[in-house]
Each structure stands twice: as C-alpha cells, then as structure tokens.
C-alpha cells in the first residue's frame, strides 16, 4: 500500500472508529442502566460506581450528581478508546456477521482483562460492587455494535458511485 492510500485508510479507520464507538458507547451505557434498573438498582448506580475511579468510596451511596456524570463520562471515554483500538487493530472491510463476531470477541477480551487486571489496580470497587453479568453483557452489546466499523470504513474508502449509476436489475 503506498503512502497516500495508507494515510487515507488510517484516517478512515480513525473516523469510523470514533463514529461507531461513540454510538456503541452510548448504546452500551443505556443498556447497562437498563440492566441495573431491571435488577432493582437506581439508574445512577453504575455512574456512581465508575466514578470511584476518580472519587472516594462515599459516592457509591450518593444521590446522582457531578460524580455520576463523571463516572458515565469515564465509561464513555473507555469505550471510545477501545473502539479506536479496534478500528486500528482489525483492518477488515468485510460485510456480514464476521466483523460483529470479531467485535464481540474483542470486547469480551477487554472485559476479562479489565475484570482481572486493570480495574483491580485502578478501582477494585468496580469488580466488587459491579454485577459481572451486567458488565459482561454490556461489553457484548458494545462488541456487536463495533462490527459496524468495517462497513463504515468500507463506505469511506470506496464510497458508492451514485451519480450516473444504473439501477440494479435482475437479468435472466
């Protein structure tokens, strides 16, 4: 791949990663809040839990506030950074279910690494007080949505030629 094509491909990967992972992050956070509500938790419980990275343990039982927003913002940034990593690490332009399955495997690997490695060191409260099934299924939803990166990148690298194109017709 020559330098201009490689630069364009890198730029399209970054754009696709930001766009798709931001939407996937919002969807995953909404799914996490819904799972918490179904389990009887207040809507802000996970926001407070994630804010323990930045604040003291006291925010776990606090009412919603700036710490709740900070916790959800931290998770949003985590998901977007992971989505960018996915877009750069998996350069496929395939369509179908394959990229979504790769995204799910990637997200589950992140979940396991986070559960066993970095959340233990950064804020063990997430591992202790978070419901692991909720966190895992949120990563699955995020990974499934990450599969759209390849379609978004393919559309950017080779946009459809809509001007002067013949409509598709079946021929016998």
Secondary structure by P-SEA (a helix, b strand, c coil): ccaaaaaaaaaaaaaaaaaaaaaaaaaaaaaaaaaaaaaccccaaaaaaaaccccccccccccccaaaaaaaaaaaaaaaaaaaaaaaacccccccaaaaaaaaaaaaaaaaaaaccccccccccccccccaaaaaaaaaaaaaaacaaaaaaaaaaccccccccccccccc
